[in-house]
């Protein structure tokens, strides 16, 4: 970002450009430290899981090997990895935006189902021209998710209602309504299993296998869509007034209020945008991964989105990297389960340790102090 | 409609409500204690799951259901204490640490069951037994009442006793006084010599133990085996009951009973061609509306409240020339 301005500024040598250089250097260093910390966190979590597996007398080395190299061994596994990373990154971004405004929204689960339901209904029933056939269901999914996000957002911003309870309750309602609609109304009459009719071929997200000529399982162009969404979120947060308001509201709500920012409106928008992204994740599941609606299709994914957001430090680039890293472990966990006697639950333990390590902010401080004390001796 | 009334008014249904409500009541009262002490305990779910798993495993291997129940409850308390360590000592956000602990409980219980028994589903091959139900010799013969109260599990009775016990603890006991002081104003509590962290740790231990009892009921009361993920979000629902009950013991008790009633109703109506998913969604929708209503009332009250404490001249009186 500095390649055009920097040489010119250097020639002039103004003090403010020097300040800017220092600022950029500090920021690069911080980013490097954060990246190291993230990789270290995952490594420690994997190590702990390795020790647990070892302690229970299982084939720990084989399990670790399957976990770390399994996903790259066959192209369909790479495809599953990329598809999973797409969903998780969208969910991570959807959680990260309210997080940046210091709002803990646990509503992604309901929003995923709402997005999946809305997009699949459009994609199953409406005849649309070729490009619109893909774009309209996605837009509808984002609208459905965003509308659902608005409910706890308005409740929190205007009434001060606890957003955690509100989102959890809304999830419980939406999941049950989804289940009811699927079993009693949407279920394809000719199928014995509880699932919807497949989406129209025009509306299904084109598979990457068709472009690259290698079998890539469910991976689809949603991957590129996700990257575009991540770039848009970065732009929103870093370069727009709303993004500035979200960041200030999150880092110092009192300052935001005294500075005359409309804090309630900012909070509402953070929920709506987060909901829209979760809705897109639902559309990716319905139109890309499953090609229709299935019961329990997003089971537990929303909480994984929180892990990804935390691991990516609520930063769009970080979230995408964390989603890639984390879904790699998930696919590796499945390979591990198939090939060794270690269940994929070990990955859930890794995930939990990651969350606990990331959130325990004082931990690095304690480690540093401990190391300093040992050096002093 | 007549059919529905028959079901709802039957003694079997009332007895079922008490059974289904038991885990909600126990866990919600646990959540209340932690919340009043100023630590939101979202790890109720994890405490329940840990306790359900530990209870069934210990009971299965030791042959004693009481040892299983005790270890289960201790396991639930231990997880809550872990939340305390993370939140109070390591500066972790209580909500996110709680979510992490819930994940840990989900992964660790599933992993342990699979490692010990080689079964991914649960401990059904381990005959762990259930806690006994309590029969009431005299009341048993009273028509109606006997069928509802007699034969309930010992933990259902514990849940019924827990509500007055928690109310007594919070409002009558010295510890409850400290607990509320710590939750409402930790600085003030510290200034009068209360060990804030110690009180919060004890509140969390109690909270986890109550959630543990709720978990033990699931795997050793309602059924006699552990199923992976058997809490199925009940801990989160219990947390909602804490807020729906306006942070008061009897309110929380009634809210938990309400969730139990709706779940029991959904099960019963499932047989009658009424969509059970919609029935079971009602309490959550109701909670959402109640949450908005209470928040709106609180906000309105804070707006219309006098700006200065009573007894002092109100500002506009002093400001008028």
Interface residues (C-beta under 8 A of the other chain):
Chain A: X52 X56 X58 X104 X151 X155 X159 X160 X161 X162 X164 X165 X166 X168 X169 X170 X172 X173 X176 X177 X179 X180 X183 X184 X303 X306 X307 X310 X343 X345 X346 X347 X348 X349 X351 X352 X353 X355 X356 X359 X360 X361 X362 X363 X366
Chain B: X40 X42 X86 X89 X90 X91 X92 X93 X95 X96 X97 X99 X100 X101 X102 X103 X104 X106 X107 X108 X110 X111 X114 X115 X120 X233 X236 X237 X239 X240 X243 X275 X277 X278 X280 X281 X284 X285 X287 X288 X291 X292 X294 X295 X296 X298 X299
